[in-house]
Amino acid sequence: MKFIAFENIHLDEAASLLAIRHMYDRSINSELPSKFEEATYAKKAIEALFNEKDSFGIAAMNDSELVGYMIGSIQTDKNRERHTWIKYAGMAIAESEDAELYRELYVEFAKKMVELGSFNHYVMVPSGNKSTLDAWFHLGFAYEQVHGIRDLSVSSERVFEDIQIRVATSEDEKRVRELATVIMEHQAKSPVFAPGFIEEREDYQEGYAEIINDEAATLWLALYKNEIVGFQVFESAAASDENLLTPESCISLVVGATVETSRGMGVSTALLQHGLTFTDKEGYKLCETDWRITNLESSRFWPKNGFKPIAYRLVRKIDPRIIWATGV
């Protein structure tokens, strides 16, 4: 076994590996789009990743045969600093290989990332493949985000007499702006500890206010005694030839929150029931959303309401002192 830089000449073989992996993933999560079981579509997904700016890949070769690959890209932002993403289509190994090969690929991949100054590594892993998950856990990765999906045909008949649901209007803008930072403030607390930068508050408020008039999205408000106590935003989840996670006829629950003083009243449940009933009538079949696994309220609420994990975002943070603290 040898490890070399991934090149365009490896795309066809890599596509075959990903198509087979996706076939297995769909045997567990049948909601995933079926077309990526075909190497033609799997290749498009890999090409999109490999053509991203600052992408880098490792190919595992057994003689002249590609038996595994790993592709990622370096990005920089305020929250994650200089970091690396290995997206959902960014890795696959041959069926004949043990999941240990993922660890071997990461050895070579991570070496290059650290050399380039990337110390925060993120990977998207299928939820149903225990051996693959274990391989990443044994590399020091941990859960950060869950991506879930549910069938709209599973509905609740619960009646919420004290909670009214309606679409936001321009008259709600002031209150919507006030609610825009609810999630940011909540997730800055224990045990999530996700930084919420005060200078981003205005951006959040502008973004939420814009949703009110966004024809592609629906902002549902929950009212209790004429006071807005929660919201959820739905918009169409666009399927593409590059996205293995989003099926056709899928709505995305982009964001949702309940004000702290109104939790436990059924606000989020009422919003979800109303939103899903509406989208079902619009012809959608599935709904996707995602949540922080350390957000206890979210990680309990979404699975309880029918969302099953289809992928996990895992993270590993490497001590940057390793650049100079080499032990020699």
N, C-alpha and C positions, 0 to 999 in steps of 0.2 A: 504493500500500500504506500502510495506517495501522495503528497499534497502540493498542488500547484495553483497558480493564479487562475481564476475562472475567466474564460474568454468566450467570444461569440461562437467559436467552433463547438462549444459544449452545450449550446442552447437546446438542440434537438434531444440529446440524451437526457438533459436535465428536465425537459418537458415531460418525457416519458416517466421519469421518477416521480414528478409532482402529480401527474395524472393518476398514477397508481396510488399514491398517498391520499389523494383526494377521494378516490373511490372507497378507500378504507374509512376515511372521515365521514363520508356520506352513509356508510353502512351503520353508523352510530347516530349521526345527525342528518337525517334525510332532507331536512329543510334547505341545506346548502345547495347552491346552483349545480345542476348535473352536468352542464356543458364542459366543466373543467376536468371531467373524467376523460375528455378527449385531449390528446397531446397538442393539437393545434391551438386550443384555447389556453392550455397550461403554458404554452410557449409565449403567448402574448403577455400573460401575467408576469412571467420571469423577465422578458425583454423590458417591460416597463420599469421593473426594479433595477435592472442592470444599467439602464440608460439614465437613471436618476443622477443628478449632480453629486459628485463625491462618493459614488458607489464603489464597492470593492467586494470581490468574491473569491472563495476558495473552492477548488475542485478536488475531490478524493478520487484517485485513479487506482484501479486494480489492473495492472499491466496497461492496456490501452483502453479499458472500459471505465466510463464514469460511473461510480457507485454512490456518489453523494456530492452535495454542494451546499454552500452557505453564502448568501449575498446580503449585504447591508449597506447603509449609507450614513455618513456623518452629518449632523445638523447642529445648529447652535441657537439657543434661545435663552430667555431670562430664567425660566423655571428649571430647565434641565441642563443648562450651560452647554458645553460641548459634549455631545452624546451620539450614540449609535442606535439605529433602528434595524432590526431584522424583522421584516414584515411577514405576514402569513404565508406568502408564496416564496419566502426567501430561503427555504431549506427543504431538503428531501433526501432520503437515502434509499438504496435498493432494498427490496423485500428480503434479499438474502443476507443483508447486513444487520448486525446487532445495533440497538440504539446507542451503544457506546460510541459509535462512529460520530454521532452528533457532538460528543465531548471532544473527540479528536479534531474534528473540523473547527470547533470553537477555539482550541489551543492555537491554531494557526491564525484564525480570524482575529481573535482578541489581541494577539501579539502585535498585529499591524495596527489595530485600532488604538492601543495604548501608545505605540510609537508616534501616532498622529495626534496624541493629546486628548483622546476620547476616553473618559473614565466612567461614564454612566451608560450602561448597555441595556437595551430593551429588546424583547423578542415576543412575537405573537405565536402562540402554540395552540394546536387543536386541543379541545377539551377532552376528547374521548380516547386519546392515545396515552395510556398510563406510562408505558415504557419511555415514550418521548418526554413526557412531563418529568419523570424521574431523572432522566439524563440531565435536564436543565437544572433541576433542584440540586443535583449532585455537582453542579458547577457553581453553586452559591447563589443561584437566582431565587427569587421569591415572588409570590403573587402580588400584583398591584391592581389590575383592572380586570373585570369580567365583562365579556360581550355575550349577551343573551338574546334569545329569540322565542317567540310563542305564536301559536296558532290563534287566529281571531275567532275561530268557531267555539273556543272554550270561553264562555261568558258567565257572568254572575247575575243573579236575579235580585241581589240585595237592593233595598230601597233606602235612599237617604233623604228623609223628609226635611231635615233642617239645613241641608247643604244644596245650594243652587249652582248650576254650572252654565256658563255662557262664554261666548267668544269675546275677547278683549276688543275694545273700541278706542278711538283716539281720546275719549273722555277719561280713560283709565291710565293714561300715560304717566301721570305723576305717581300713582301707586305702583305701577309696573316698574318704574325706575327705582322705587324704594325696595322692591322685592328682588331686584336684579342681583344683589350681592348676598342674598340669603345663603346660597350654596357655598359661595366662596368663604363666607364667614364661618359656616358650619364645619367645612372641611379643613379649616385652619386649626380646629380644636383637636383634642385627643379623641380617638387614637389615630386619626388620619394624618394630621400635621402636614397638610399640603399648603405651602406658602400662598398667602393671599396678599398681593402687593397693593398698598393703598393707592398708588398711582394708576392702578388698573380699574379702579371703581368706576370712573367716568366712562371708560371704554365698555364695561359691562352694561352700564345704564343706557348708553347710546345703542348698543346692540339689541338689547331687549326692547327698547322703544321702537326700533326699526321693524321688529317682528310683527308688531301690530298691523302694519300696512303691507306686509310681505305676502303676496298672493300664493307663494309656494309653501307657506307654513301656516299653521293654525295655533293660536295661543288661547288655550282654554283657561278660564279663571274659575275658582271655587269661591263662593260667598257664603258666609255664615252671619246671619243677622245684618245683612247688607254690607258686611266688611269683607274685603278680599283677603282670603287666608291661605291661598295656594294657587299653583298654576302648573300646567304641563304644555309642552310644545311638541306638535307632531308635524313632520314633513315627509314627503315621499323619499324613500331610500333608493337612489338611482343604481340599478344594476349595470354592470359594464363588462367588457371583455378582459378586464384586468383585476377584478375584485372577486375573490373566491368566497367571500363571506356573505355577500348581499344577494339574495335571490330575487327573482321577478316578483312583482305584485307585493312589495314589502313597504310598510310604513315605518319611519324611524321616530321613536320617542326621544327627541333630542335632549330634553332637559325637563326636570320637574322638581318641585319643592313645596313644602308646607311650612308656614311660619311656626316658630318654636312653640308659641303659646297655644296653638291649635292642633298639635300632634296628638294622636290617639283618638281623634274624633271620626276618622274614616275619610278625611279630606282627599288624600292621595288615591285611595281606593275608589272614591266617587269620581274623581277626575279620570282615572284610568278606565273605569267601566264606561263612562260617557264617551271618552275619546275612541276607545276600541269599537264601541257600537257604531259610532259615526263612520269610522274608517271602513268597517265591515260593509256598511251600506254603500260606501263609495267604491267597493269592489276589491279592496285589498284582502289578501289572504294571511299575511304574516306581519308581525311587528317585531322590530329589533330595538334594543337599548343597551346601555353599558353603565357600569357603576364601579366605584372603588370598593375593593373587598374589605378594606379597613373601616369603611363607613358602615357601622353596625346597622343603622336604620335601613340603608339601601340594600345591604347584603342579606337582610331578612325579608324585606318587603318584596323585591322583584321576584325571587324564586317562589315565594309564597303565592304570588299572583301569576304563576304560570310560565315565567321566563326560565328557560333552561340554558346553561352555559354552552356556547359553541366554540369559544376560544378564550384564552387567558393571555393578558399582557403580563409578562414577567420582567423583573428588573434586577440588575446587579450593579452595585456601586463600588468602584475600585478606588482604593486609597491613592490619590495622585502623587504621594511622596515616593511611590515606587520608581518614578523617573530617576531619582537620585539615590534612594535608599536601596541599593542592590545587594547589600551584604558583603561587598568587596571594596 
